[in-house]
Amino acid sequence: MRRRIVIEAFTVFLQRVGAYGLFFVDCVRSSWRHGVRWDRVLEQAERLGVRAFPVLAIMAIFVGTNLAIQGFGAFRSLGAQHLVGMFVALAGVREVCPLLAGTMVAAKGGTEMTAQLAVMRTKEQIDALEVMAVDPRAELVTPSLLAILIVLPALTIIGIALSIFSALIVAVVQLHVDVGQFVAFCFDYIEVRDLVAALVKSLAFGAIIATVSGYFGFFSERGPAGVGRATNRAVVVMCIVCVCINFILSAVFYG
C-alpha cells in the first residue's frame, strides 16, 4: 500500500516536472515566434523594481550588519578579526545577496504574477485569448519573464553594495575594525568570477521565478480557492527550486 502511494506520488511529480518543462519551452518559443512587446516589458520591470527595492534594501542592510557581527565574533576567537571584511564580501557576493534578491522578487513579483494569471483563468480571459488566436504565453508570461531577468541582476548588485556598506559602518563604529583593513580585505578577495557567479545566479533565479509563477497561474484551478492554492504552491516551489539551483551553481563555480 505504501509502496503504491510512493509510486503514485513520484509519478505525479514527474508529470508536473514534464508539464513545467513543456511550458518553459513554449514560453521561449512563443517569444521567438511572436516577438516581444518591449513597452510592456519595461513597464513591468519598472513596477517590479520600485516594489521590490525598499524591502530588498532593508533586508540587505540588516544582513550586512549581521554578517559583520557574526564574522567578527568568529574571527576574534582566532585572533584574526581584521578578516571580517573578507568574510562579509565573500558571503554576501557569493551566496547571501543573490539568494536574498531572488527570494524578494519571488515574494513580490512571482506571487503577484501567479495570482493575476489564476484570476484570468477563473474569468476565462486566457481562454478568450486562445479563441482569438492570441498566444497567451507571449502576451502574459514572456513580458514578465524578461522584466524579471532585467530587474533581478540589478537588485542583486544593489543588495551587494548595501550589505557591504552597512557591514563597513558596523565594523568601524561598533566593532572598532580599522576601515583601511576592512576595505582592503573586502576588495582583495572579491574576484571577477564571484561577480559573474552572482549575476548568473540572479538570471537563473529570474527564469525560475517567472516560469514557475506563470505555470501555476496558467494552469490553476478555477475559483477563489484555486487562486489561493496556486499562489501558495508557486511561492513554495520557487523558494525550493531557487535554493537547489543556488547549490548547483555554487558547486559549478566553486566546487
Residue pairs with C-beta under 8 A, 6 or more apart in sequence:
19 215
19 219
20 211
20 212
20 215
23 137
23 211
23 214
23 215
23 218
23 219
24 211
24 215
26 137
27 137
27 141
27 142
27 145
27 211
27 214
30 135
30 137
30 138
30 142
31 138
31 142
31 145
31 146
33 135
33 138
34 135
34 138
35 138
36 142
36 143
36 146
37 143
40 143
41 143
41 146
41 147
41 150
42 147
44 143
44 144
44 147
45 146
45 147
45 148
45 150
45 151
48 105
48 108
48 109
48 147
48 148
48 151
49 151
49 154
49 155
51 108
51 109
52 104
52 105
52 108
52 109
52 151
52 155
53 155
53 158
55 104
55 107
55 108
56 100
56 101
56 104
56 155
56 158
56 159
57 158
57 159
57 162
59 100
59 104
59 159
60 97
60 100
60 158
60 159
60 160
60 162
60 163
60 166
61 162
61 163
61 166
62 166
63 92
63 96
63 97
63 100
63 163
64 88
64 92
64 162
64 163
64 164
64 165
64 166
64 167
64 170
65 166
65 167
65 169
65 170
67 87
67 88
67 91
67 92
67 96
67 163
67 167
68 84
68 88
68 166
68 167
68 168
68 170
68 171
68 175
69 170
69 174
69 175
71 83
71 84
71 87
71 88
71 91
72 81
72 84
72 171
72 175
72 177
74 87
75 81
75 82
75 83
75 84
75 87
81 175
81 177
82 177
82 178
82 181
82 182
82 185
83 185
84 167
84 171
84 175
84 177
84 182
84 185
85 167
85 168
85 171
85 177
85 181
85 182
85 183
85 184
85 185
85 186
86 185
86 186
86 188
86 189
88 163
88 164
88 167
88 171
88 186
89 164
89 185
89 186
89 187
89 189
89 190
90 189
90 190
90 194
92 159
92 160
92 163
92 164
92 167
93 160
93 190
93 194
93 195
93 198
94 194
94 197
94 198
94 250
94 254
95 246
95 250
96 163
97 156
97 159
97 160
97 163
97 198
98 156
98 198
98 201
98 202
98 205
98 246
99 201
99 205
99 242
99 243
99 246
100 159
101 152
101 155
101 156
101 159
101 202
101 205
102 152
102 201
102 202
102 205
102 206
102 209
102 242
103 239
103 242
104 155
105 148
105 151
105 152
105 155
105 205
105 206
105 209
106 205
106 209
106 213
106 235
106 238
106 239
106 242
107 235
109 144
109 147
109 148
109 151
109 209
109 213
110 209
110 210
110 212
110 213
110 234
110 235
110 238
111 213
111 231
111 234
111 235
113 144
113 210
113 213
113 214
113 217
114 213
114 214
114 216
114 217
114 220
114 230
114 231
114 234
114 235
115 217
115 227
115 230
115 231
116 217
117 126
117 140
117 141
117 213
117 214
117 217
117 218
117 220
118 216
118 217
118 220
118 226
118 227
118 230
118 231
119 227
120 126
120 140
120 217
121 127
121 217
121 218
121 219
121 220
121 222
121 226
122 220
122 222
122 223
122 224
122 226
122 227
126 136
126 140
126 218
129 135
129 136
129 139
129 140
130 136
136 218
137 214
137 218
140 214
140 218
141 210
141 211
141 214
141 218
144 210
144 213
144 214
145 206
145 207
145 210
145 211
145 214
148 206
148 207
148 209
148 210
149 203
149 206
149 207
149 210
151 206
152 202
152 203
152 205
152 206
152 209
153 199
153 202
153 203
153 206
155 202
156 198
156 199
156 201
156 202
157 198
157 199
160 198
164 186
168 179
168 182
168 183
168 186
171 177
171 182
172 178
172 179
172 182
193 253
196 253
197 249
197 250
197 253
197 254
200 249
200 253
201 245
201 246
201 249
204 245
204 249
205 242
205 245
205 246
208 238
208 241
208 242
208 245
209 238
209 242
212 234
212 237
212 238
212 241
213 234
213 238
215 234
216 230
216 231
216 233
216 234
216 237
217 230
217 231
217 234
220 226
220 227
220 229
220 230
221 229
221 230
